Amino acid sequence: MLVEAFNAMPERKNKPDVRTNDLAMKRLFKESIKVKDILSANKVADVKVPELLDYVTLRTVLQRSDFDVRS
């Protein structure tokens, strides 16, 4: 979900997929673990990964219901 949110940002239009960058994927994986822990106790989690790739910061809000739908 984080990868899709980052790739959908207007700043990332016509740029390579974030999945091609190993360091960015490691940072997203680390953040996803934090979000998982937050969502186990709360219904909403704010996500912010500063300058994830090409000086673009990922900011989004994830809800527990989004994960329930996907599983």
N, C-alpha and C positions, 0 to 999 in steps of 0.2 A: 504494500500500500504506500509506503514511503517513496519507493522508486517511482511509482506511477504518479504520485503527487509532484515529485520533483521534475519529472519529464514533462508534465502538463503545464508547468509554469510558463508564462509568456516570455520570460527572459531566456528560456531554453529552446525556443522555437528554432527549427532548422539547425540544431546542434546535435552532436552524437549522443547516444543513449548513455546514461550514467552507469549502466551495467558494464561498460567497456573500461571503466577506471577502477582498478583494484582498491586503491586507497579510499576513494569515495564510498565504495561498497562496504568496506570494513567499518567506516564511520557510520553508515546507515544501519549496519547490523548491530553495532554497539548501541545506537540510539533506539533501535527496535526492542532490544532487551529491556531498556529503561521504560519504554512506553508500555510494554507488556506488564511490567511490575506495577506501574501506575494504574493501568486499566483493570488490574485485578482487584484494586481497592476503590477506584473511582469510576464514574461513568464517562468522563471526558479527560483527555490528556492534550496539553499544548506541546507541540514539537517545534524545536528550533535547533537547526544545525548550521552554525555560522560558516559562511564561505565554503560550502560543501564542494563545489566544482565551478571553475571559471568565475570566482568571486561572487557567486550567487548563493544567497542564504535561503535555506528551506525553512519556512514557517507555515505551520498548518495545525489544525485541531482535529484530533481523531476521537471517535466515539466508540464505546464498547459495542454498541449495536452493529457498527460496520464490520467488526471482527466476527460477531455472531452470524451475520448473514453469509460471510465468506466461508465459514467452517461447516 
